[in-house]
Amino acid sequence: MFKTPDYISNLKPYIPGKSIEELEREFGLTEIHKLASNENPLGHSPKANEAMSKAISELNRYPDVGSVVLREKISDKFGIPVENIAVGSGSEGIMANLLRCYLCEGDEMITSEATFIGFQVLARGRANKTHYVPMSRKTYKFDLDGILDRINENTKMIYLCNPNNPTGTIFTKKEFGDFYKQVPEGVMIILDEAYFEYANAYEEYPNSLLYRYDNVVTFRTFSKIYGIAGLRAGYAMGHSDIIKTLMKAKLPFEPNTLAQAAATGALDDDEFLLKSVKLNSEGYEYFKAELAELEKKGALKLIPTYANFIMLDLFSEEKVNTVNETLLSRGVIIRPLKPFGLANCIRVTMGLMKENQAFIREFKKLF
Ligand SMILES: Cc1ncc(COP(=O)(O)O)c(C=O)c1O
């Protein structure tokens, strides 16, 4: 009927894993553990709830266009001026806006294969060319030298995800420093730090905010450790010119009133964050201990993680399918990684301890 550009017609939408409701319906299960989307199993802070409850009475009014209260709170928390902070409907919403604002005809992007699928969908939804640099199948880390090699006169943006979803791996301070020195000033680096709060405890992790480079835009989210994925709120930090452009071009009323309020409240609760990081570390120790024997026998490889999920290489797509289907039928939802280009691997979010135990119990039966 109406002509759409080929890159839109050919777009494959993001397909999320099975939902709890789908599984309940399909298998008639009552106890389901969703370890598939890297959400916070503890829910969210009561302070987010309090702030939302207050905001409910104002839902007849439009949200604050400038999200001033939320941006000031982010500014206080990270010691970054408000003019360097943009907000939007999830970090993906801001990323979409950034691509719309800055990609001109003929501009190209570079990223790695096996990185955040949301970015890949955004990239494929543009007429611009994106280069996907292969990733080492041994370390599952970004090949930063390979990315540097692909830079040409048309390169406008490089997308990096640290820690990377779905591998959980990071590039270190030294690796980032060496890489950054070789990126031309006119190339924008999108640094996606959706799992920053989990990774930041590690000495070798480069918190990109500490560098304050003019061509680096840092993306963070309220969807992961803050536990309000359903509300859609994220933030980006970077040079004031870029932020001004993002704030000017975003949909005027994003994030919505409840998202702005909940995110503002959530930022007040460091205790909740600490509790979440602690639960996550305990989950990781548990998984490592429980899977060590299978790893020694050569049945799998656990990729060391810096985030709230682990990736397991099961060495065959067939095994991944058996594991996934069996776990689903027993009420455990994990993420097979074929859509990310890693058909031999699964990703498991660290959940509550009883959820981790349910995964281990059912998973081990399959070996
Ligand atoms: C690396 C990464 N970036 C961004 C997002 C999405 O964040 P948001 O919910 O803020 O759009 C995710 C969610 O899975 C992610 O893994």
The ligand as an SDF file (V2000), in Angstrom:
LIG
                    3D

 16 16  0  0  0  0  0  0  0  0999 V2000
   22.8070   -3.2330   27.6770 C   0  0  0  0  0  0  0  0  0  0  0  0
   21.4200   -2.7530   27.7930 C   0  0  0  0  0  0  0  0  0  0  0  0
   21.1170   -1.4950   27.4700 N   0  0  0  0  0  0  0  0  0  0  0  0
   19.8750   -1.0150   27.5610 C   0  0  0  0  0  0  0  0  0  0  0  0
   18.8520   -1.8370   27.9880 C   0  0  0  0  0  0  0  0  0  0  0  0
   17.4670   -1.2910   28.0120 C   0  0  0  0  0  0  0  0  0  0  0  0
   17.3360   -0.3370   28.9620 O   0  0  0  0  0  0  0  0  0  0  0  0
   15.9810    0.5060   29.0840 P   0  0  0  0  0  0  0  0  0  0  0  0
   14.9720   -0.3830   29.7220 O   0  0  0  0  0  0  0  0  0  0  0  0
   16.4050    1.6600   29.9340 O   0  0  0  0  0  0  0  0  0  0  0  0
   15.5870    0.9440   27.7160 O   0  0  0  0  0  0  0  0  0  0  0  0
   19.0950   -3.1490   28.3250 C   0  0  0  0  0  0  0  0  0  0  0  0
   18.0060   -4.0410   28.7210 C   0  0  0  0  0  0  0  0  0  0  0  0
   18.0570   -5.2280   28.6500 O   0  0  0  0  0  0  0  0  0  0  0  0
   20.4140   -3.6210   28.2270 C   0  0  0  0  0  0  0  0  0  0  0  0
   20.7230   -4.8790   28.5220 O   0  0  0  0  0  0  0  0  0  0  0  0
  1  2  1  0
  2  3  1  0
  2 15  2  0
  3  4  2  0
  4  5  1  0
  5  6  1  0
  5 12  2  0
  6  7  1  0
  7  8  1  0
  8  9  2  0
  8 10  1  0
  8 11  1  0
 12 13  1  0
 12 15  1  0
 13 14  2  0
 15 16  1  0
M  END
$$$$
